[in-house]
C-alpha cells in the first residue's frame, strides 16, 4: 500500500499520522509506504527531541519516505548514508525512514515515481543561513541535469510525480503566485509538466488540501492513496 500526505514540519504537523487520525496504519507493515511531500522536518538537529521524533517514525508500522522541502537541515541530510533504494538514490535516515533524493525515479509497488524536492523560502530574511535556512533548498545544476537524464531513461513517462512546490501554471491555478513567486525550480517543473507523461502529480508546500484538476493535487492534512488514473 502507498499513501501520500503533505508537510509534517516535525513535530508540528505529525498528529495526522497518529493512529486515531490514520487508522489504516493498524493493518500496514514496513513494506507499505507513506510519502511526505516535503518539509518533513524530522532531520533538523541532533537534540534529544529530534532523536525522539525520528524514533517515533521508526516505530510506526509503515515505512516513511519523503522528498525534501525548503525547511530542512540540508547539512544534516547530506551526512546520512547514500544508498540505492527501489531504483533511485536515497539518504537512509533510519531503517524504515528514507529521503527520496531529487531527480530520481523510484519503482514502488510496480509504479514509477519521479521525485524533485526543494522550494524557495518566503521567510529567508527571518532565518539564519546554516542554522534555520540553507541555500541548498533550491536544486543545483547537477540535480536538474540528473532529473532530465533519469526521465529520459524512462522515456519521459512515469506514473506519479512527487514534489514540494508546484509548476508555474499550477501555482496560478491556486492563486499563490503573488505570494510565492516563480523561480528556476517552478519554471523547471513547468517544463516537466509539458514534456513528461504521468497519471498524477502530488505536491505540498502551500498548506492546503486542493484537488486542482484530475491530474494535480495539493496535499497537506489529508493522507490519500495515489489515483490510479
C-alpha positions in Angstrom: 0.0 0.0 0.0 1.1 3.6 -0.7 -0.2 6.7 1.0 0.7 10.3 0.3 0.5 13.3 2.7 1.7 16.9 2.9 4.3 18.7 5.1 4.8 17.3 8.6 7.1 20.0 9.9 8.1 17.5 12.5 6.7 17.6 15.1 4.3 20.4 14.3 2.1 18.6 11.8 2.6 14.9 12.5 -0.5 14.4 14.5 -2.2 13.5 11.3 -0.1 10.3 11.3 -1.3 9.1 14.8 -3.5 6.1 15.0 -6.7 8.0 15.7 -6.4 10.1 12.5 -4.8 7.5 10.4 -6.4 4.2 11.5 -5.3 2.4 8.3 -1.8 2.0 9.8 -3.1 -0.7 12.1 -3.1 -3.1 9.2 0.1 -1.9 7.5 3.7 -3.3 7.5 7.1 -2.0 6.7 6.6 -2.9 3.1 3.8 -0.3 3.0 4.8 3.4 2.4 3.7 6.8 3.5 5.2 9.5 1.3 5.6 13.0 2.7 5.6 15.8 0.0 8.4 17.9 1.6 9.1 19.9 4.7 9.5 16.6 6.6 11.4 18.5 9.3 12.5 15.3 11.1 16.1 15.8 10.2 16.7 19.2 11.9 19.1 19.0 14.8 20.9 16.4 17.0 18.8 17.2 20.1 17.2 14.6 22.3 13.8 15.8 20.9 15.0 15.3 17.4 16.1 11.8 18.1 12.8 11.1 19.8 10.7 12.0 16.8 12.9 10.0 14.3 12.4 7.0 16.6 8.7 7.8 16.6 8.6 7.4 12.8 10.8 4.3 13.0 8.3 2.7 15.4 5.4 3.2 13.0 4.0 0.1 11.3 4.8 1.6 7.8 7.9 2.9 6.2 8.2 6.7 5.7 9.5 8.2 2.5 9.9 11.9 2.0 11.1 14.4 -0.6 12.8 17.5 0.9 11.1 20.8 1.1 12.6 24.2 1.8 12.5 23.8 5.6 15.0 21.0 6.1 18.5 20.9 7.6 20.4 20.2 4.4 23.8 19.9 6.2 22.4 17.1 8.3 20.6 15.4 5.4 23.9 15.2 3.5 25.6 13.4 6.4 23.3 10.4 6.1 24.4 7.3 4.1 23.7 7.5 0.4 22.1 4.3 -0.9 20.2 2.9 -3.8 16.6 2.0 -2.9 13.8 1.0 -5.2 15.7 2.1 -8.2 16.7 5.6 -7.1 19.1 7.4 -4.8 18.2 8.0 -1.2 19.6 9.1 2.2 18.8 6.3 4.7 17.7 8.2 7.8 16.6 5.2 9.8 15.9 1.6 9.0 12.5 2.5 7.6 12.8 6.3 7.0 14.2 7.4 3.7 14.9 10.7 2.0 14.0 10.4 -1.7 16.6 12.5 -3.5 16.0 15.0 -6.3 15.7 13.9 -9.9 15.1 10.2 -9.2 12.7 7.7 -10.5 11.6 5.0 -8.0 9.7 1.8 -8.6 7.3 1.5 -5.7 4.8 -1.3 -5.8 5.0 -1.6 -9.6 4.5 2.2 -10.2 7.2 4.7 -11.3 7.5 7.8 -9.0 9.6 10.8 -10.1 10.8 12.9 -7.2 12.0 16.5 -7.2 12.2 18.1 -3.8 13.1 21.7 -3.0 11.4 25.1 -2.9 12.2 28.7 -2.4 11.5 30.0 1.2 9.5 33.2 1.5 10.9 33.8 5.0 14.6 33.8 4.4 15.1 37.3 5.9 13.7 36.0 9.3 16.1 33.0 9.3 19.8 32.4 9.8 21.8 30.8 7.0 23.2 27.5 8.0 21.0 27.4 11.2 17.4 27.7 10.1 17.8 28.3 6.3 20.1 26.7 3.7 20.8 27.8 0.1 20.5 24.1 -0.8 16.7 24.4 -0.5 16.9 25.0 -4.3 18.2 22.3 -6.6 21.7 22.5 -8.1 22.5 22.5 -11.8 23.7 18.8 -11.3 20.3 17.9 -9.8 18.4 19.4 -12.7 20.6 17.6 -15.1 20.2 14.3 -13.3 16.4 14.7 -13.3 16.3 15.2 -17.1 18.6 12.3 -17.6 16.6 9.9 -15.4 13.3 10.9 -17.0 14.8 10.3 -20.5 16.0 6.9 -19.4 12.3 6.1 -18.6 11.1 7.5 -21.9 9.8 10.7 -20.2 6.9 8.6 -18.8 6.2 7.9 -15.1 3.1 7.1 -13.1 3.4 9.7 -10.4 5.3 12.9 -9.7 6.1 13.9 -6.1 7.4 17.4 -5.4 7.3 20.0 -2.7 6.4 23.1 -4.7 4.3 23.2 -7.9 4.9 24.1 -11.5 4.2 27.8 -12.5 0.8 27.1 -14.1 -0.4 25.1 -11.2 0.6 27.9 -8.8 -1.5 30.2 -10.8 -4.4 27.8 -10.5 -4.3 28.1 -6.7 -3.6 31.8 -6.9 -0.4 31.8 -4.8 1.9 33.2 -7.4 1.9 36.7 -5.9 2.8 35.2 -2.5 5.3 32.5 -3.6 6.5 33.8 -6.9 8.1 31.9 -9.8 11.7 30.8 -9.8 14.1 28.4 -11.6 12.5 25.4 -9.9 8.9 26.3 -10.7 10.0 27.0 -14.3 11.7 23.6 -14.5 8.6 21.9 -13.1 6.5 23.6 -15.8 8.8 22.2 -18.4 8.4 18.7 -16.9 4.6 19.2 -16.8 4.6 19.9 -20.5 7.1 17.2 -21.5 6.5 14.2 -19.3 3.6 11.8 -19.4 2.2 11.0 -15.9 -1.0 9.9 -14.2 -1.0 12.2 -11.3 1.2 14.8 -9.6 1.2 15.4 -5.8 2.8 18.3 -4.0 2.8 20.0 -0.6 4.3 23.5 0.3 1.1 25.6 0.2 -0.6 24.3 3.4 -3.8 23.5 1.6 -5.7 20.3 0.5 -6.9 21.1 -3.0 -7.8 19.0 -6.0 -6.5 21.3 -8.7 -7.8 19.1 -11.5 -7.9 15.4 -12.4 -4.1 15.2 -12.5 -2.8 17.6 -9.8 -3.3 17.5 -6.1 -2.0 19.9 -3.4 -1.9 17.9 -0.1 -1.4 19.0 3.5 -3.6 17.4 6.2 -5.1 14.6 4.2 -3.5 11.2 3.8 -4.5 9.8 0.4 -3.9 6.8 -1.8 -2.5 7.6 -5.3 -5.0 8.0 -8.1 -4.7 5.0 -10.4 -5.6 7.2 -13.4 
